[in-house]
């Protein structure tokens, strides 16, 4: 009888211990993907934007057109992680074929000394940004902000109707501005990650000169949007 009583008391003690352990909160730190270290990779995407032209010598003149195209390039950066917070810096360089144009009507053409067409072709885009993000398991959500730069070619064509083009001049321009954006990055396999990111780039206003066309100078106001998909290798 005593043996049975002791066995019953032991069983109750074990059950009580297990129940008490179940009631204790689990204060172990959540598991995050390790994003710290240097990384590098490649990306592809699309870019679009708008060019707004004005003549500072004639406030009545204004014309605009949209640009669109694809891009591809490389990126590299460095992350520092503390808990779920990830801080970093990144540089990108992308070749692009973004282009757009607008044919001017006769009234506007006379304002500019008869350039009857304006067009733009982008050559490359680049950024130097800071990143701040929050890790959630194997996903990193982040914001970016910093400097943007581009190189492009602008062409003005002056027609002498009805005999065709009279003067055509292309000028190259390198511009800088700012970039803001957001994205999400995913751990996909060992040290490989994939990301989807949106950037808004504003290059502000800049004077563009066409010396061959009566020394004409126009003011260009330009913004660009970029969506890109990238893959990176994280070295850590």
KEGU-456983 format. One record per residue (C-alpha): residue in one letter; residue number from 1; x, y, z. Coordinates in steps of 0.5 Angstrom, whole numbers, plus 500, padded with zeros to 3 digits. Example, Ala and Ser with C-alpha at 12.3 -4.5 7.8 and 13.67 -1.06 7.14 Angstrom:
2
   marlum   keti    xx    yy    zz
        a      1   525   491   516
        s      2   527   498   514
***
This chain:
236
   marlum   keti    xx    yy    zz
        x      1   500   500   500
        x      2   506   505   502
        x      3   509   503   495
        x      4   503   505   491
        x      5   502   511   495
        x      6   509   513   494
        x      7   508   512   486
        x      8   502   516   486
        x      9   505   522   490
        x     10   511   522   485
        x     11   507   522   479
        x     12   503   528   481
        x     13   510   531   483
        x     14   512   530   476
        x     15   506   532   473
        x     16   506   539   477
        x     17   513   540   475
        x     18   511   539   467
        x     19   505   544   468
        x     20   509   549   472
        x     21   514   549   466
        x     22   509   550   461
        x     23   507   556   464
        x     24   514   560   464
        x     25   514   565   459
        x     26   520   563   453
        x     27   524   569   453
        x     28   529   566   448
        x     29   531   571   443
        x     30   527   570   436
        x     31   531   567   430
        x     32   533   572   425
        x     33   537   571   418
        x     34   544   574   419
        x     35   545   580   414
        x     36   551   582   417
        x     37   557   583   412
        x     38   559   585   405
        x     39   555   583   399
        x     40   555   584   392
        x     41   550   582   386
        x     42   547   584   379
        x     43   540   587   378
        x     44   535   588   372
        x     45   529   592   372
        x     46   525   598   368
        x     47   526   605   369
        x     48   521   611   367
        x     49   520   618   368
        x     50   519   625   365
        x     51   523   631   362
        x     52   520   638   362
        x     53   523   643   358
        x     54   523   651   359
        x     55   526   657   356
        x     56   528   662   361
        x     57   528   667   355
        x     58   521   666   354
        x     59   516   664   360
        x     60   511   662   355
        x     61   515   656   352
        x     62   514   649   356
        x     63   514   642   353
        x     64   515   635   356
        x     65   515   628   354
        x     66   516   621   358
        x     67   522   616   358
        x     68   522   609   358
        x     69   526   603   358
        x     70   530   597   361
        x     71   536   597   365
        x     72   541   592   368
        x     73   547   593   372
        x     74   551   591   379
        x     75   551   593   386
        x     76   555   592   392
        x     77   554   594   400
        x     78   555   593   407
        x     79   551   591   413
        x     80   551   591   420
        x     81   546   588   424
        x     82   544   589   431
        x     83   538   584   433
        x     84   532   585   428
        x     85   535   592   426
        x     86   540   592   420
        x     87   544   598   418
        x     88   548   599   411
        x     89   551   603   405
        x     90   550   601   398
        x     91   553   603   391
        x     92   549   601   384
        x     93   551   602   377
        x     94   546   601   371
        x     95   546   601   364
        x     96   540   603   361
        x     97   536   605   354
        x     98   531   610   357
        x     99   529   614   351
        x    100   523   619   349
        x    101   522   625   345
        x    102   517   630   343
        x    103   516   634   336
        x    104   514   641   337
        x    105   509   645   333
        x    106   511   651   329
        x    107   509   656   334
        x    108   514   653   339
        x    109   519   652   334
        x    110   520   659   332
        x    111   521   661   340
        x    112   527   656   340
        x    113   529   658   333
        x    114   526   653   329
        x    115   528   646   333
        x    116   522   642   331
        x    117   524   636   335
        x    118   527   634   342
        x    119   529   627   344
        x    120   533   624   350
        x    121   537   618   351
        x    122   540   615   358
        x    123   546   612   358
        x    124   547   610   365
        x    125   544   611   372
        x    126   548   610   379
        x    127   546   611   386
        x    128   550   611   393
        x    129   545   610   399
        x    130   544   609   406
        x    131   540   603   408
        x    132   536   602   414
        x    133   532   596   415
        x    134   528   591   420
        x    135   529   583   419
        x    136   523   579   420
        x    137   525   571   420
        x    138   529   570   413
        x    139   526   577   410
        x    140   529   584   411
        x    141   524   590   409
        x    142   528   596   408
        x    143   528   604   406
        x    144   534   607   402
        x    145   536   614   401
        x    146   542   618   398
        x    147   545   621   392
        x    148   543   619   385
        x    149   547   621   378
        x    150   546   619   371
        x    151   549   620   364
        x    152   544   622   358
        x    153   544   625   351
        x    154   540   630   349
        x    155   538   632   341
        x    156   535   638   338
        x    157   533   638   331
        x    158   532   644   327
        x    159   528   643   320
        x    160   528   647   314
        x    161   521   645   311
        x    162   520   643   306
        x    163   527   641   305
        x    164   528   636   311
        x    165   533   637   317
        x    166   537   644   317
        x    167   541   643   324
        x    168   542   637   329
        x    169   546   637   335
        x    170   547   632   340
        x    171   550   634   347
        x    172   552   630   353
        x    173   550   631   360
        x    174   552   628   367
        x    175   547   630   372
        x    176   546   629   380
        x    177   540   629   385
        x    178   537   625   390
        x    179   534   618   391
        x    180   529   615   396
        x    181   526   608   396
        x    182   524   602   399
        x    183   525   594   398
        x    184   525   587   401
        x    185   530   582   401
        x    186   529   575   402
        x    187   534   569   404
        x    188   534   564   398
        x    189   539   559   399
        x    190   545   559   404
        x    191   549   566   403
        x    192   544   568   396
        x    193   539   573   397
        x    194   534   576   392
        x    195   531   583   393
        x    196   525   587   390
        x    197   526   595   390
        x    198   523   601   388
        x    199   527   608   387
        x    200   525   615   386
        x    201   530   619   383
        x    202   530   627   382
        x    203   535   631   378
        x    204   532   638   379
        x    205   533   643   374
        x    206   539   644   370
        x    207   541   648   364
        x    208   542   645   357
        x    209   546   649   351
        x    210   545   647   344
        x    211   551   652   341
        x    212   549   650   334
        x    213   542   652   334
        x    214   543   660   335
        x    215   546   659   342
        x    216   540   656   345
        x    217   540   654   352
        x    218   534   651   355
        x    219   532   649   363
        x    220   531   641   364
        x    221   527   639   370
        x    222   527   631   370
        x    223   525   625   375
        x    224   526   618   374
        x    225   523   612   377
        x    226   526   605   377
        x    227   524   598   379
        x    228   529   593   380
        x    229   530   585   381
        x    230   537   583   384
        x    231   540   577   387
        x    232   546   578   391
        x    233   552   574   395
        x    234   553   575   402
        x    235   560   574   405
        x    236   560   572   412
***
